[in-house]
Amino acid sequence: METLSSQKEVIANKEHRCNFCCEKIRKDEKYITSTHKYDGQVYDWKTHIHCNNIADRLRMYDHCQEYDCGVTEEYFQTEINEVHDDLLIAMIPVESIKDCSDIIQQLRCVRFKDKLNYVIRYYDNRDKLSGSNAV
């Protein structure tokens, strides 16, 4: 993947779709855009600021440079789903995990948007408590 124009913050003149979470970027909302070229195809990548920030926060950009394809929608959503699961399972005492398997399965069925919001809130709260932005 070749970056033709780096990330910049803009205000939406019309509605777009976030390439990470697939939710709407509303008209007049600030968002991040960049232009890339992959396999001869030029495309614009648009994302919510909060989606871009959590991808950066979770170091997703670091991990995808080796594949030369950037952070894809699929990779972003898989990572958020895994972090969400890890955060919830970490709250259950080890000896109770088997007893809570039904609850864990139900929590895995939560809408992606809600999982994303939970992960963002978790890291925002953690940063406030520690006074840093470290993982």
C-alpha positions in Angstrom: 0.0 0.0 0.0 1.3 3.4 -0.9 0.0 6.5 0.9 -0.6 9.3 -1.6 -1.9 11.9 1.0 -1.4 11.5 4.7 -4.1 11.7 7.3 -5.8 15.0 7.7 -8.8 16.1 9.7 -11.7 17.6 7.7 -15.3 18.4 8.2 -17.8 16.4 6.2 -19.7 18.3 3.6 -22.0 15.2 3.2 -22.6 11.9 4.9 -19.9 9.2 4.6 -19.3 5.8 6.0 -16.4 5.1 8.4 -14.1 2.5 6.8 -13.3 1.1 10.3 -16.6 0.7 12.1 -19.0 1.1 9.1 -21.1 3.6 11.0 -22.1 7.0 9.5 -19.9 10.0 9.5 -22.5 12.7 9.6 -22.5 15.9 7.7 -20.6 18.6 9.6 -18.8 16.0 11.7 -15.0 16.1 11.8 -13.3 13.0 10.5 -9.9 11.7 9.3 -9.2 11.1 5.6 -6.3 10.0 3.6 -5.6 8.7 0.1 -3.9 5.4 -0.8 -2.9 3.2 -3.7 -3.1 -0.6 -3.4 -2.8 -3.0 -6.3 -3.1 -0.1 -8.8 -6.3 1.1 -7.2 -6.5 4.6 -5.7 -9.0 5.1 -2.9 -9.8 7.5 -0.1 -9.9 6.1 3.5 -12.4 7.9 5.8 -12.7 7.2 9.5 -14.2 8.7 12.7 -11.6 10.5 14.8 -12.4 8.1 17.7 -11.9 5.0 15.5 -8.6 6.4 14.3 -7.6 7.2 17.8 -8.4 3.7 19.2 -6.6 2.1 16.3 -3.5 4.2 17.1 -4.0 3.6 20.9 -4.1 -0.2 20.4 -1.0 0.1 18.0 -2.9 -1.4 15.1 -1.0 0.7 12.6 2.3 -0.7 14.0 1.2 -4.3 13.4 -0.1 -3.9 9.9 3.0 -2.2 8.3 4.6 -5.6 7.9 1.7 -6.7 5.6 1.9 -3.5 3.5 -1.9 -3.2 3.5 -2.6 -0.9 6.4 -5.4 -1.4 8.9 -8.3 -2.9 7.1 -12.0 -2.8 8.2 -11.8 -6.6 9.0 -8.5 -6.3 11.0 -9.9 -3.3 13.0 -13.1 -5.1 13.8 -11.4 -8.3 14.7 -9.0 -6.5 17.0 -11.8 -4.6 18.8 -13.8 -7.8 19.2 -10.8 -9.5 20.7 -9.9 -6.6 23.1 -13.6 -6.5 24.2 -13.6 -10.2 25.0 -10.3 -10.0 26.8 -11.4 -7.0 28.9 -14.6 -8.8 29.9 -13.1 -12.1 30.6 -10.4 -10.5 32.7 -13.1 -9.3 35.1 -14.3 -12.9 35.8 -12.4 -14.9 38.4 -10.6 -17.8 36.8 -12.4 -20.3 38.8 -15.8 -18.9 37.6 -15.1 -18.8 33.9 -16.7 -22.2 33.1 -19.8 -21.2 35.1 -20.0 -17.9 33.2 -19.7 -19.4 29.7 -23.3 -18.6 28.8 -22.8 -15.0 29.8 -19.5 -14.7 27.9 -21.3 -16.0 24.8 -24.1 -13.5 25.2 -21.6 -10.7 25.6 -19.9 -11.8 22.3 -23.2 -11.1 20.6 -23.3 -7.5 21.5 -23.4 -5.1 18.6 -20.0 -4.1 17.3 -20.7 -0.4 17.9 -21.3 -1.1 21.6 -18.1 -3.1 21.8 -16.2 -0.3 20.2 -17.7 2.2 22.6 -16.9 0.0 25.6 -13.2 -0.4 24.5 -12.9 3.4 23.9 -14.4 4.2 27.3 -12.2 1.6 29.0 -9.0 3.1 27.6 -10.1 6.7 28.2 -10.8 5.8 31.9 -7.6 4.0 32.2 -5.7 7.0 30.8 -7.4 9.4 33.2 -6.5 7.2 36.2 -2.9 6.7 35.1 -2.4 10.2 33.6 -0.9 8.8 30.4 -1.7 7.4 27.0 0.4 4.3 27.3 -0.9 0.8 26.5 
